[in-house]
Amino acid sequence: MKNAPEVAEYYANKARDYIRNGDPNNGYIQLAYAMHFMSDMGCPYHYTYEGLANHPKYEGFVGDNWHTGHYFYRDILDADYYYSISDVSDAANNLANAAHQYQSYFDSQIWHNSDWKIDPKLIEDTRTVLIYTERYDRGLVDYVNR
């Protein structure tokens, strides 16, 4: 295991094996680990080392606005479908690539806009990334139960 996508696949396959062998409790524990690593790929700042400078600010912003402010948690509750996964590490890499495309705009706002936390595009893009992540995580649930 070298990177988060590979670790997500490792735990997802362990989860699948446990569930198929009649041990759903351990299966869902392994699924939780897999979902952690998959979810990490949905953060634009988890893709490259260059993102480390603004990583804490951005994740703090999302956390601070989860149940208040922008209420980001509502976005993942409204997702109406999930991405079907056949290869977990490929799916995690796809999520990382989708999320990473937003990093340069986020960085620009964080560095140059003192009001970045209320920037409409940054807020909307954050919602988009969270929805992508939720769809991949739900796809993991489907994957381990097939």
Secondary structure, 3 states (H helix, E strand, C coil): CCCHHHHHHHHHHHHHHHHHCCCHHHHHHHHHHHHHHHHHHCCHHHCCHHHHHCHHHHHHHHHHCCCCCCCCHHHHHCCCCCCCCCCHHHHHHHHHHHHHCCHHHHHHHHHHCCCHHHCHHHHHHHHHHHHHHHHHHHHHHHHHCC
